[in-house]
Amino acid sequence: MTQAFDDRAGPVVVVGGGVIGLCTAYYLAAAGVAVEVVERRGLGSGASRGNAGWVCLSHSTPVPAPGIVRYALRSLGRPDSPLYLRPLPDPAFVRWLWRFWRSSTPAAFRRGYAAIAELNRGTFDLFDGLRAAGVDTTLTRPGMVHAFLSEAEARHHHALQREMADGHYPMPADVTTGPEAHLLDGALSPRVRAAYLVEGEGVVDPEAFARALGEALAAQGVKVHENAEAIGFRTAGGRVTALRNAQGDIPCGAVVIAAGTRSPGLLRSLGQTLPLQAGKGYSFSVDLDQAPSHTLYFGERRAVASPIGGTTRIGGTMELSGNNNRLDWRRIVAVALASRQYLGRWFDDPDDLVGLIRDPWVGGRPFLPDGLPVIDRVPGHDNAFAATGHGMLGVTLGPVTGHRLAEYVLTGHRPGALTPFRYDRLRH
Ligand SMILES: Cc1cc2nc3c(=O)[nH]c(=O)nc-3n(C[C@H](O)[C@H](O)[C@H](O)COP(=O)(O)OP(=O)(O)OC[C@H]3O[C@@H](n4cnc5c(N)ncnc54)[C@H](O)[C@@H]3O)c2cc1C
């Protein structure tokens, strides 16, 4: 066995204070290890902030799915499409798309779904454990209503989910159709003609969850460096000996890179490439006359609504347009228009949105071309680990990623559940 962590050399340094880094730091500290977190801005300020907060088992789907490439190509030049691809003259982007396409076979989709579902198995128990330990996760489990305008689409989705659920979560036997469908949630409009409820699915307030994890770290004695950008590492004999940031070096016994869409740059300084693209998504908050009481999935338009912090957060879209945080207002309008089909006419003119909505936000979901995260040791370095690429599922998978990765760092043994998330799979 290769020793992963040497506590005589210094703490475990976690780079990135998003949900993945915070959860990893939490479980390492809970095991009694010295930990420091290095975050270039503030804790929870990246993709972990304005997301929809779902903690769910029924959306364990990797994004590359059969038919997705045809769907993406149809979106070219159409900024109102749920999946929007803006071709970039960048060889790395083209290579990423090629691998994405190769991962969208039915067999790869099923393998990916099964791997995420297996990892996800412990999720709600871990959230319960966090709460029992005094972390205010804000988790509630109102269930998720999947709402559709067309019965055929709902039946297709329901059949696929029933097959993939495979006993992991309770799926209703049938779809509710016709005038009854919208009654599954009081916020839905009568235009919703088919819907089903997956009970027990959860939601958190992501900002509050990150804040609570930060407070728990402080209580555990974890040193948190905010506004501190990691710029590289010092290495010796296949081990990382220190993290370099603008303020100086932090000696370390092990390092975990959980820097979201910026992870590839740090990994490059360890001689490794990581084919990661940002899948940009948008959200905003609005006070509706009738707020949803469940999390809502708007099937045909792939948009969502969540009850968060006493208001409704609406979000969606997947935009592949490079690793940047540029907010395209047309995409906010597209999400709002999509939601109106399911929630009723909550605004008349898109020009009114600017006065109606709060916190328009864009975030980059870290995406690897096969849609699965990497949670593994960094090749060539005994004490360096990477945890990123969680795509649409970082909040859901945060605790289970942190828990398993902490075990790996401390024992040097890769837990079986992490095998599908190995780094070297990305070499092919
Ligand atoms: C619209 C939208 C809705 C979503 N809804 C859901 C949902 O309902 N449920 C769900 O599970 N997931 C959801 N997601 C996905 C989820 O938000 C992400 O998977 C998750 O936040 C990724 O967390 P992370 O910690 O990997 O990245 P981040 O939250 O981006 O954290 C990375 C951190 O690293 C820091 N950093 C970067 N570089 C450096 C450096 N060099 N030095 C120091 N620090 C650095 C960044 O500042 C950042 O804070 C959604 C995403 C979007 C965009």
The ligand as an SDF file (V2000), in Angstrom:
LIG
                    3D

 53 58  0  0  0  0  0  0  0  0999 V2000
  -28.2550   26.1150  -12.3940 C   0  0  0  0  0  0  0  0  0  0  0  0
  -27.6440   24.9770  -11.6180 C   0  0  0  0  0  0  0  0  0  0  0  0
  -28.4660   24.1610  -10.8530 C   0  0  0  0  0  0  0  0  0  0  0  0
  -27.9290   23.0850  -10.1480 C   0  0  0  0  0  0  0  0  0  0  0  0
  -28.7490   22.3540   -9.3510 N   0  0  0  0  0  0  0  0  0  0  0  0
  -28.2210   21.3160   -8.6370 C   0  0  0  0  0  0  0  0  0  0  0  0
  -29.0600   20.5690   -7.7850 C   0  0  0  0  0  0  0  0  0  0  0  0
  -30.2520   20.8400   -7.6630 O   0  0  0  0  0  0  0  0  0  0  0  0
  -28.5280   19.5290   -7.0860 N   0  0  0  0  0  0  0  0  0  0  0  0
  -27.1940   19.1770   -7.2370 C   0  0  0  0  0  0  0  0  0  0  0  0
  -26.7700   18.1930   -6.6390 O   0  0  0  0  0  0  0  0  0  0  0  0
  -26.3650   19.9040   -8.0080 N   0  0  0  0  0  0  0  0  0  0  0  0
  -26.8490   20.9620   -8.7150 C   0  0  0  0  0  0  0  0  0  0  0  0
  -26.0330   21.6870   -9.5200 N   0  0  0  0  0  0  0  0  0  0  0  0
  -24.6280   21.2930   -9.6500 C   0  0  0  0  0  0  0  0  0  0  0  0
  -23.8020   21.7520   -8.4590 C   0  0  0  0  0  0  0  0  0  0  0  0
  -24.0360   23.1300   -8.2430 O   0  0  0  0  0  0  0  0  0  0  0  0
  -22.3220   21.4830   -8.7230 C   0  0  0  0  0  0  0  0  0  0  0  0
  -22.1200   20.1530   -9.1320 O   0  0  0  0  0  0  0  0  0  0  0  0
  -21.5070   21.7090   -7.4570 C   0  0  0  0  0  0  0  0  0  0  0  0
  -21.7780   22.9570   -6.9000 O   0  0  0  0  0  0  0  0  0  0  0  0
  -20.0140   21.5860   -7.7470 C   0  0  0  0  0  0  0  0  0  0  0  0
  -19.3540   21.8330   -6.5260 O   0  0  0  0  0  0  0  0  0  0  0  0
  -17.7820   22.0010   -6.4740 P   0  0  0  0  0  0  0  0  0  0  0  0
  -17.4020   22.1160   -5.0520 O   0  0  0  0  0  0  0  0  0  0  0  0
  -17.1460   20.9310   -7.2900 O   0  0  0  0  0  0  0  0  0  0  0  0
  -17.5170   23.3440   -7.2880 O   0  0  0  0  0  0  0  0  0  0  0  0
  -17.6550   24.8670   -6.8250 P   0  0  0  0  0  0  0  0  0  0  0  0
  -18.8440   25.0950   -5.9930 O   0  0  0  0  0  0  0  0  0  0  0  0
  -17.5220   25.7080   -8.0410 O   0  0  0  0  0  0  0  0  0  0  0  0
  -16.4180   25.0570   -5.8670 O   0  0  0  0  0  0  0  0  0  0  0  0
  -15.0990   25.1690   -6.3230 C   0  0  0  0  0  0  0  0  0  0  0  0
  -14.4330   26.2270   -5.4720 C   0  0  0  0  0  0  0  0  0  0  0  0
  -13.0290   26.2390   -5.7470 O   0  0  0  0  0  0  0  0  0  0  0  0
  -12.5920   27.5760   -5.6960 C   0  0  0  0  0  0  0  0  0  0  0  0
  -11.3350   27.6580   -6.4570 N   0  0  0  0  0  0  0  0  0  0  0  0
  -11.1840   27.5190   -7.7970 C   0  0  0  0  0  0  0  0  0  0  0  0
   -9.8850   27.6450   -8.1210 N   0  0  0  0  0  0  0  0  0  0  0  0
   -9.2110   27.8590   -6.9760 C   0  0  0  0  0  0  0  0  0  0  0  0
   -7.8570   28.0620   -6.6660 C   0  0  0  0  0  0  0  0  0  0  0  0
   -6.9140   28.0690   -7.6150 N   0  0  0  0  0  0  0  0  0  0  0  0
   -7.5020   28.2770   -5.3730 N   0  0  0  0  0  0  0  0  0  0  0  0
   -8.4430   28.2550   -4.3900 C   0  0  0  0  0  0  0  0  0  0  0  0
   -9.7460   28.0640   -4.6290 N   0  0  0  0  0  0  0  0  0  0  0  0
  -10.1340   27.8600   -5.9060 C   0  0  0  0  0  0  0  0  0  0  0  0
  -13.7430   28.3580   -6.3260 C   0  0  0  0  0  0  0  0  0  0  0  0
  -13.6900   29.7280   -5.9580 O   0  0  0  0  0  0  0  0  0  0  0  0
  -14.9570   27.6220   -5.7740 C   0  0  0  0  0  0  0  0  0  0  0  0
  -15.4580   28.2070   -4.5910 O   0  0  0  0  0  0  0  0  0  0  0  0
  -26.5330   22.7940  -10.2240 C   0  0  0  0  0  0  0  0  0  0  0  0
  -25.6930   23.6370  -10.9690 C   0  0  0  0  0  0  0  0  0  0  0  0
  -26.2400   24.7250  -11.6590 C   0  0  0  0  0  0  0  0  0  0  0  0
  -25.3200   25.6170  -12.4380 C   0  0  0  0  0  0  0  0  0  0  0  0
  1  2  1  0
  2  3  1  0
  2 52  2  0
  3  4  2  0
  4  5  1  0
  4 50  1  0
  5  6  2  0
  6  7  1  0
  6 13  1  0
  7  8  2  0
  7  9  1  0
  9 10  1  0
 10 11  2  0
 10 12  1  0
 12 13  2  0
 13 14  1  0
 14 15  1  0
 14 50  1  0
 15 16  1  0
 16 17  1  0
 16 18  1  0
 18 19  1  0
 18 20  1  0
 20 21  1  0
 20 22  1  0
 22 23  1  0
 23 24  1  0
 24 25  2  0
 24 26  1  0
 24 27  1  0
 27 28  1  0
 28 29  2  0
 28 30  1  0
 28 31  1  0
 31 32  1  0
 32 33  1  0
 33 34  1  0
 33 48  1  0
 34 35  1  0
 35 36  1  0
 35 46  1  0
 36 37  1  0
 36 45  1  0
 37 38  2  0
 38 39  1  0
 39 40  1  0
 39 45  2  0
 40 41  1  0
 40 42  2  0
 42 43  1  0
 43 44  2  0
 44 45  1  0
 46 47  1  0
 46 48  1  0
 48 49  1  0
 50 51  2  0
 51 52  1  0
 52 53  1  0
M  END
$$$$
